[in-house]
């Protein structure tokens, strides 16, 4: 496909690439310098940074007890575990 971004980072700069976003990297022109690629993953469902966690918090703030997700379709259950968009909170 068409390139969305082509960038050369300078020392000390970082680039955030969202999980699952196809990308390629390289270290052209670095000579003897060290280049580091760090991947950091957080389980949004484990820390309730997902739609299900938001649902639970909202219901608790309204004084209601969240019902179990037992009766939900597989599609909706997985949707509740999907992460909230960056900047949403």
C-alpha atoms as a printed R data frame, in Angstrom:
   type eleno elety resid chain resno       x       y      z
1  ATOM     1    CA   UNK     A     1   0.000   0.000  0.000
2  ATOM     2    CA   UNK     A     2   0.823   3.665 -0.036
3  ATOM     3    CA   UNK     A     3   3.217   5.024  2.612
4  ATOM     4    CA   UNK     A     4   1.447   7.008  5.322
5  ATOM     5    CA   UNK     A     5   4.620   8.198  7.033
6  ATOM     6    CA   UNK     A     6   8.315   8.153  6.180
7  ATOM     7    CA   UNK     A     7  10.429   9.667  8.951
8  ATOM     8    CA   UNK     A     8  14.013   9.754 10.163
9  ATOM     9    CA   UNK     A     9  14.222  10.109 13.940
10 ATOM    10    CA   UNK     A    10  16.994  12.122 15.536
11 ATOM    11    CA   UNK     A    11  18.808  11.010 18.718
12 ATOM    12    CA   UNK     A    12  16.440  11.195 21.680
13 ATOM    13    CA   UNK     A    13  13.270  11.150 19.581
14 ATOM    14    CA   UNK     A    14  10.634   8.414 19.782
15 ATOM    15    CA   UNK     A    15   7.768   7.364 17.538
16 ATOM    16    CA   UNK     A    16   4.599   5.728 18.847
17 ATOM    17    CA   UNK     A    17   3.252   3.002 16.565
18 ATOM    18    CA   UNK     A    18  -0.125   1.628 17.709
19 ATOM    19    CA   UNK     A    19  -0.407  -2.101 18.324
20 ATOM    20    CA   UNK     A    20  -1.275  -4.015 15.188
21 ATOM    21    CA   UNK     A    21  -0.281  -1.171 12.859
22 ATOM    22    CA   UNK     A    22   1.822  -2.605 10.012
23 ATOM    23    CA   UNK     A    23   5.251  -0.968  9.918
24 ATOM    24    CA   UNK     A    24   8.855  -1.451  8.881
25 ATOM    25    CA   UNK     A    25  11.964   0.062 10.426
26 ATOM    26    CA   UNK     A    26  15.593   0.370  9.561
27 ATOM    27    CA   UNK     A    27  18.846   1.780 10.890
28 ATOM    28    CA   UNK     A    28  20.318   3.179  7.686
29 ATOM    29    CA   UNK     A    29  23.111   5.670  8.265
30 ATOM    30    CA   UNK     A    30  23.617   4.983 11.971
31 ATOM    31    CA   UNK     A    31  27.236   3.906 11.538
32 ATOM    32    CA   UNK     A    32  28.598   2.567 14.817
33 ATOM    33    CA   UNK     A    33  25.807   4.092 16.929
34 ATOM    34    CA   UNK     A    34  23.316   1.946 18.820
35 ATOM    35    CA   UNK     A    35  19.673   1.823 17.772
36 ATOM    36    CA   UNK     A    36  16.984   0.485 20.115
37 ATOM    37    CA   UNK     A    37  13.506  -0.835 19.327
38 ATOM    38    CA   UNK     A    38  11.309  -1.235 22.402
39 ATOM    39    CA   UNK     A    39   7.896  -2.866 22.431
40 ATOM    40    CA   UNK     A    40   5.719  -2.206 25.452
41 ATOM    41    CA   UNK     A    41   2.383  -3.944 25.749
42 ATOM    42    CA   UNK     A    42  -0.309  -3.331 28.351
43 ATOM    43    CA   UNK     A    43  -3.403  -5.464 28.660
44 ATOM    44    CA   UNK     A    44  -6.153  -2.887 28.566
45 ATOM    45    CA   UNK     A    45  -8.737  -5.448 29.711
46 ATOM    46    CA   UNK     A    46  -6.726  -6.409 32.818
47 ATOM    47    CA   UNK     A    47  -6.628  -2.778 33.979
48 ATOM    48    CA   UNK     A    48 -10.174  -1.920 32.840
49 ATOM    49    CA   UNK     A    49  -8.984   0.498 30.136
50 ATOM    50    CA   UNK     A    50 -11.581  -1.067 27.839
51 ATOM    51    CA   UNK     A    51 -15.250  -0.525 27.021
52 ATOM    52    CA   UNK     A    52 -16.265  -3.153 29.583
53 ATOM    53    CA   UNK     A    53 -14.263  -1.378 32.309
54 ATOM    54    CA   UNK     A    54 -15.876   1.943 31.402
55 ATOM    55    CA   UNK     A    55 -19.319   0.294 31.513
56 ATOM    56    CA   UNK     A    56 -18.576  -1.183 34.942
57 ATOM    57    CA   UNK     A    57 -17.318   2.145 36.352
58 ATOM    58    CA   UNK     A    58 -20.291   4.093 35.008
59 ATOM    59    CA   UNK     A    59 -22.810   1.644 36.467
60 ATOM    60    CA   UNK     A    60 -21.011   1.649 39.839
61 ATOM    61    CA   UNK     A    61 -21.005   5.473 39.866
62 ATOM    62    CA   UNK     A    62 -24.762   5.354 39.266
63 ATOM    63    CA   UNK     A    63 -25.155   3.047 42.263
64 ATOM    64    CA   UNK     A    64 -25.975   0.008 40.141
65 ATOM    65    CA   UNK     A    65 -24.368  -3.403 40.175
66 ATOM    66    CA   UNK     A    66 -22.952  -4.336 36.775
67 ATOM    67    CA   UNK     A    67 -24.533  -7.519 35.474
68 ATOM    68    CA   UNK     A    68 -22.322 -10.360 34.282
69 ATOM    69    CA   UNK     A    69 -21.598 -10.496 30.578
70 ATOM    70    CA   UNK     A    70 -22.663 -14.176 30.407
71 ATOM    71    CA   UNK     A    71 -25.576 -13.680 28.025
72 ATOM    72    CA   UNK     A    72 -23.723 -11.549 25.480
73 ATOM    73    CA   UNK     A    73 -22.881 -12.675 21.978
74 ATOM    74    CA   UNK     A    74 -19.227 -13.484 21.337
75 ATOM    75    CA   UNK     A    75 -18.938 -10.389 19.125
76 ATOM    76    CA   UNK     A    76 -20.239  -8.030 21.819
77 ATOM    77    CA   UNK     A    77 -18.217  -9.717 24.591
78 ATOM    78    CA   UNK     A    78 -14.972  -9.202 22.637
79 ATOM    79    CA   UNK     A    79 -16.017  -5.618 21.823
80 ATOM    80    CA   UNK     A    80 -16.289  -4.876 25.554
81 ATOM    81    CA   UNK     A    81 -12.678  -6.061 25.950
82 ATOM    82    CA   UNK     A    82 -11.372  -3.819 23.179
83 ATOM    83    CA   UNK     A    83  -9.281  -0.842 24.325
84 ATOM    84    CA   UNK     A    84 -10.646   2.657 24.675
85 ATOM    85    CA   UNK     A    85  -9.264   5.040 22.032
86 ATOM    86    CA   UNK     A    86  -6.067   6.935 22.865
87 ATOM    87    CA   UNK     A    87  -6.966  10.215 24.568
88 ATOM    88    CA   UNK     A    88 -10.481   9.027 25.453
89 ATOM    89    CA   UNK     A    89 -10.045   9.257 29.221
